[in-house]
Amino acid sequence: MLSGMTVLIAMIGALLMGAILIQNPKGGGVDSTFGGNASNQMFGAAKSTDLIEKVTWYLAIALFVLCIITTLMVGTGGDGLDMMSTPK
């Protein structure tokens, strides 16, 4: 289960990176490298920007929630300070 969550987090992270890289740094929508003119003609500039921005936010929220859930699943079995303070 934990390895499945790790793979899911990695996949969402990769999709999030892709969604961020597709965005134009000036806030103008889809970058022209990825067919910005064709997408503007098909979707309109405002709609393509809104779609990519919503996808980015949903992926970021999903990544945050999955990281919290995975942390709760792993747990430490204690406060974690005992292992650091005791000499071996």
N, C-alpha and C positions, 0 to 999 in steps of 0.2 A: 504494500500500500504506500509506504514511504517513497519507494523508488518511482512509483507511478506519479506521485505528487511532484517529485523532483523533475521528472520528464515534462509534466504539464507546465510547471513553472518555467522551464527552459524554453518550451515552445511558445508560451505567451510572451516571454521576454524577447524572443527573436521576432515575433510578430509586432511587438511594440516598437522595437528598433526600426523595423521596416516602415511602420506607419509614421514614425517621426522623420525618417529620412525622405519619405515621399513629399512631405510638406515643404512648401517654399519658405525659406527663411524670412522673407519680407512679408509673409502673411498673405500672399496673393493666390493661394490655392495650390493645385497640383503643379509640380515642377515641370517645366517644358521638356526635360529629359525623358519623362515618363508619359509623353503625349499630352501635355497640358492643353494645347490648342484643341485637340480632338475631344478631350473630356469636357472642355468648356463649351464646345458646340453641342455636345450630347447632353450634358447634365446642367450646364450653366455654372458660372464661376462661384456663385454663392453656395449652390447645392453641393458641389464637390468639396469645397472647403468645410462646410458643415459636416458632411459625411465623414471625412478623414479626421476631423477634430473629435467627433463623437466616438469613432472607432478607437482613437488614441486614448480618450478618457475611459472608455469601457475596459480596454485592455489594461490600463494602469490600475484601475480599481480592482479588476480580477487578479492581477499580480499581487497587489497589496493584501487582499483577502486570503489568497492561497498561501502566501508567506506566513501570515498570522496563524492560519489553520495548521500548517506544517509545523510551525514552532510549538503549538499546543500539543500536537501529536507526538513530537519527539520528547519533550519534557527533559528535565535534568535528573529527576529522582531525588532532588534535594535542592539546597540553595546554591550549590556550586562553589561556595567559598571554602568548604572543608577540604576539597581536593587540592586547592591552591596553597592552603596554609600549612598542611601537614608535610613534613619532610619525608622523603622516600629512602 
